[in-house]
């Protein structure tokens, strides 16, 4: 029971001895309430880690104004990520750094974890934003 020794029995910090302890996975599953309905069980199963994870999808979108250079780069990126990408053809009034809520909703709707946003204006010409 020395300083900083790890135990797999309980969680917390023992202030008297300065010990750090951890919980095991079986203890964590006991703490989670079991689902009461079939729908709840399906939701919990969908959130569990998979043996082979899905590929990351990419949403490629244009901003309010885009230049020809930005359009070419976005189309080239889409050609590279064609199997795991979604290209949005219409201009979007989404600003990723001002309000991320509409962007998060769009990514959730498309089941994507990556995005590329292209725009062009006088202050920031030929702007590309890559996000995760």
C-alpha positions in Angstrom: 0.0 0.0 0.0 2.6 2.5 -1.1 2.1 6.0 -2.5 0.3 6.0 -5.8 -0.3 2.2 -6.0 -3.3 1.1 -8.2 -6.0 -1.2 -7.1 -8.9 -2.6 -9.3 -11.4 -2.9 -6.5 -13.0 0.5 -6.0 -12.8 4.0 -7.4 -11.6 7.2 -5.6 -8.6 8.6 -3.8 -7.7 7.5 -0.3 -6.6 10.7 1.3 -4.9 9.0 4.3 -2.4 7.0 2.2 -2.5 9.0 -1.0 -3.6 6.0 -3.0 -5.3 6.2 -6.4 -7.7 3.4 -7.2 -9.7 2.5 -10.3 -12.9 0.5 -11.1 -13.2 -2.6 -13.3 -15.5 -2.8 -16.3 -17.8 -5.2 -14.5 -18.3 -2.7 -11.7 -19.1 0.0 -14.2 -21.8 -2.1 -15.9 -23.4 -2.7 -12.6 -23.7 1.0 -12.0 -25.5 1.6 -15.3 -29.2 1.1 -15.1 -30.4 -1.7 -17.4 -32.8 -0.7 -20.1 -36.5 -1.1 -19.3 -37.8 -1.2 -22.9 -36.7 -2.8 -26.2 -36.1 0.6 -27.7 -33.8 1.5 -24.8 -31.9 -1.7 -25.2 -31.4 -1.0 -29.0 -30.2 2.5 -28.2 -27.6 1.3 -25.7 -26.5 -1.4 -28.1 -26.0 1.1 -30.9 -23.7 3.2 -28.6 -21.5 0.3 -27.6 -18.1 0.1 -29.3 -17.9 -2.1 -32.4 -15.3 -4.7 -33.2 -14.7 -3.1 -36.6 -15.6 0.6 -36.5 -17.3 2.3 -39.4 -15.3 4.5 -41.8 -15.4 8.3 -41.1 -17.7 10.1 -43.5 -16.9 13.5 -44.7 -19.4 16.3 -45.5 -18.0 18.7 -48.1 -20.0 22.0 -48.3 -19.8 25.5 -49.8 -20.3 28.6 -47.9 -22.4 31.7 -48.9 -19.9 32.8 -51.5 -17.2 30.6 -53.1 -14.6 31.3 -55.7 -13.7 29.1 -58.6 -10.5 28.0 -56.9 -12.4 26.9 -53.8 -15.0 25.1 -55.9 -12.2 23.2 -57.7 -10.5 22.2 -54.4 -13.8 21.0 -52.9 -14.6 18.9 -56.0 -11.1 17.4 -55.9 -11.5 16.5 -52.3 -14.8 14.9 -53.0 -13.3 12.8 -55.8 -10.7 11.6 -53.3 -13.3 10.8 -50.6 -16.1 9.7 -53.0 -16.9 6.4 -51.2 -16.9 8.1 -47.7 -18.0 11.6 -48.6 -21.1 13.6 -49.2 -21.0 16.8 -51.3 -23.6 19.4 -50.6 -24.3 21.3 -53.9 -26.2 24.3 -52.6 -24.5 27.2 -50.8 -25.0 27.0 -47.1 -25.3 30.0 -44.7 -23.5 28.1 -42.0 -20.6 29.8 -40.3 -18.6 27.1 -38.4 -16.8 29.5 -36.0 -19.8 31.7 -35.1 -22.5 29.1 -34.4 -21.6 25.4 -34.5 -25.1 24.1 -33.6 -26.5 23.9 -37.2 -23.3 22.3 -38.3 -23.4 19.7 -35.6 -27.1 18.9 -36.5 -26.1 18.6 -40.2 -23.3 16.2 -39.4 -25.5 14.1 -37.2 -28.1 14.0 -39.9 -25.6 12.8 -42.5 -23.9 10.5 -40.0 -20.5 12.1 -40.6 -17.6 12.9 -38.3 -15.5 15.1 -40.6 -16.4 18.2 -42.6 -14.8 20.6 -45.1 -16.2 24.1 -45.5 -15.1 26.4 -48.3 -15.8 30.1 -48.6 -14.4 33.3 -50.2 -14.6 36.9 -49.1 -12.5 40.0 -49.2 -11.1 39.5 -45.7 -10.4 35.8 -46.1 -10.0 34.9 -49.7 -10.1 31.2 -50.8 -10.9 30.0 -47.2 -11.0 26.3 -46.4 -12.0 25.0 -43.0 -11.3 21.3 -42.1 -13.1 20.1 -39.0 -13.8 17.1 -36.9 
